[in-house]
């Protein structure tokens, strides 16, 4: 039995109103140590309740244009992950179509 572990840590500095000011993350297996980030979306599956639990955080310094790109890239990544997990190419294509629509409506497409 393999007892190896991998640890991912997220640290959030809050202001007096508990609004994130700084977000840092560490993933030693990936050689990342206290790297600063302006946003994090984390989802975990609760198998007992059959529901997704989420932590969505962003700092006051997260620019709106970067947030839009972050959302788009997250949606694209979710489409790729959905395809790897389910092999449902038809739905993956539909999700990718939505990602293209999302990018077009927010003027994120670059030539």
C-alpha positions as CSV (number, residue, x, y, z in Angstrom):
1,X,0.0,0.0,0.0
2,X,1.4,3.4,-1.0
3,X,1.3,5.9,1.8
4,X,2.6,8.9,-0.1
5,X,0.8,12.2,0.3
6,X,0.7,15.5,-1.6
7,X,-0.3,18.7,0.1
8,X,-1.7,21.9,-1.4
9,X,-2.0,24.8,0.9
10,X,-3.9,28.1,0.4
11,X,-3.3,31.0,2.8
12,X,-5.5,34.1,2.8
13,X,-4.6,37.5,4.4
14,X,-7.9,39.3,5.3
15,X,-8.6,43.0,6.0
16,X,-10.6,44.2,9.0
17,X,-13.8,43.3,7.2
18,X,-12.6,39.8,6.3
19,X,-12.1,40.7,2.6
20,X,-9.2,38.9,1.0
21,X,-6.2,41.2,0.6
22,X,-3.6,38.6,-0.4
23,X,-3.8,35.0,-1.4
24,X,-0.8,32.7,-1.4
25,X,-0.6,29.1,-2.4
26,X,1.9,26.3,-1.9
27,X,2.2,23.0,-3.8
28,X,5.6,21.6,-2.9
29,X,5.3,18.7,-5.3
30,X,5.1,21.3,-8.1
31,X,7.9,23.4,-6.6
32,X,5.5,26.2,-5.7
33,X,6.1,27.9,-2.4
34,X,4.0,30.8,-1.2
35,X,3.2,32.0,-4.7
36,X,0.8,35.0,-4.7
37,X,-2.5,34.9,-6.6
38,X,-5.3,37.3,-7.0
39,X,-8.0,34.7,-7.2
40,X,-8.8,31.1,-6.5
41,X,-11.8,28.9,-7.3
42,X,-11.8,25.5,-5.5
43,X,-14.5,22.9,-5.8
44,X,-14.6,19.6,-3.8
45,X,-17.2,16.8,-4.2
46,X,-19.1,15.7,-1.0
47,X,-19.9,12.1,-2.0
48,X,-22.2,11.7,1.1
49,X,-24.4,14.7,0.2
50,X,-23.9,14.3,-3.5
51,X,-23.0,18.0,-3.9
52,X,-20.2,20.3,-4.8
53,X,-18.7,22.5,-2.2
54,X,-16.9,25.7,-3.3
55,X,-14.5,28.3,-2.2
56,X,-14.4,31.3,-4.5
57,X,-12.0,34.0,-3.4
58,X,-10.5,37.0,-5.0
59,X,-8.5,40.0,-3.7
60,X,-9.5,43.6,-3.9
61,X,-6.6,44.0,-6.4
62,X,-8.0,41.5,-8.9
63,X,-8.6,43.6,-12.1
64,X,-12.0,43.1,-13.8
65,X,-10.4,42.3,-17.2
66,X,-8.3,39.6,-15.6
67,X,-11.3,38.1,-13.7
68,X,-13.1,37.8,-17.1
69,X,-10.1,35.9,-18.6
70,X,-9.8,33.8,-15.4
71,X,-13.4,32.8,-15.7
72,X,-13.0,32.0,-19.4
73,X,-9.9,29.9,-18.9
74,X,-11.6,28.1,-16.0
75,X,-14.6,27.2,-18.2
76,X,-12.2,25.9,-20.9
77,X,-10.3,23.8,-18.4
78,X,-13.6,22.4,-17.0
79,X,-14.6,21.4,-20.5
80,X,-11.3,19.6,-21.0
81,X,-11.6,17.9,-17.6
82,X,-15.2,16.9,-18.4
83,X,-14.0,15.3,-21.6
84,X,-11.2,13.4,-19.9
85,X,-13.5,12.2,-17.1
86,X,-16.5,11.2,-19.2
87,X,-15.3,10.8,-22.8
88,X,-18.6,12.6,-23.8
89,X,-17.3,14.4,-26.9
90,X,-20.8,15.8,-27.9
91,X,-21.3,17.6,-24.6
92,X,-17.7,18.7,-24.5
93,X,-18.2,20.3,-27.9
94,X,-21.3,22.1,-26.6
95,X,-19.3,23.3,-23.6
96,X,-16.5,24.5,-25.9
97,X,-19.1,26.3,-28.0
98,X,-20.3,28.1,-24.9
99,X,-16.7,29.0,-24.0
100,X,-16.3,30.6,-27.5
101,X,-19.6,32.4,-27.1
102,X,-18.5,33.6,-23.6
103,X,-15.2,34.9,-25.0
104,X,-16.8,36.6,-27.9
105,X,-19.4,38.4,-25.8
106,X,-16.7,39.6,-23.4
107,X,-14.4,40.6,-26.3
108,X,-11.7,38.2,-25.0
109,X,-10.9,36.7,-28.4
110,X,-7.5,37.6,-29.8
111,X,-6.6,37.2,-33.4
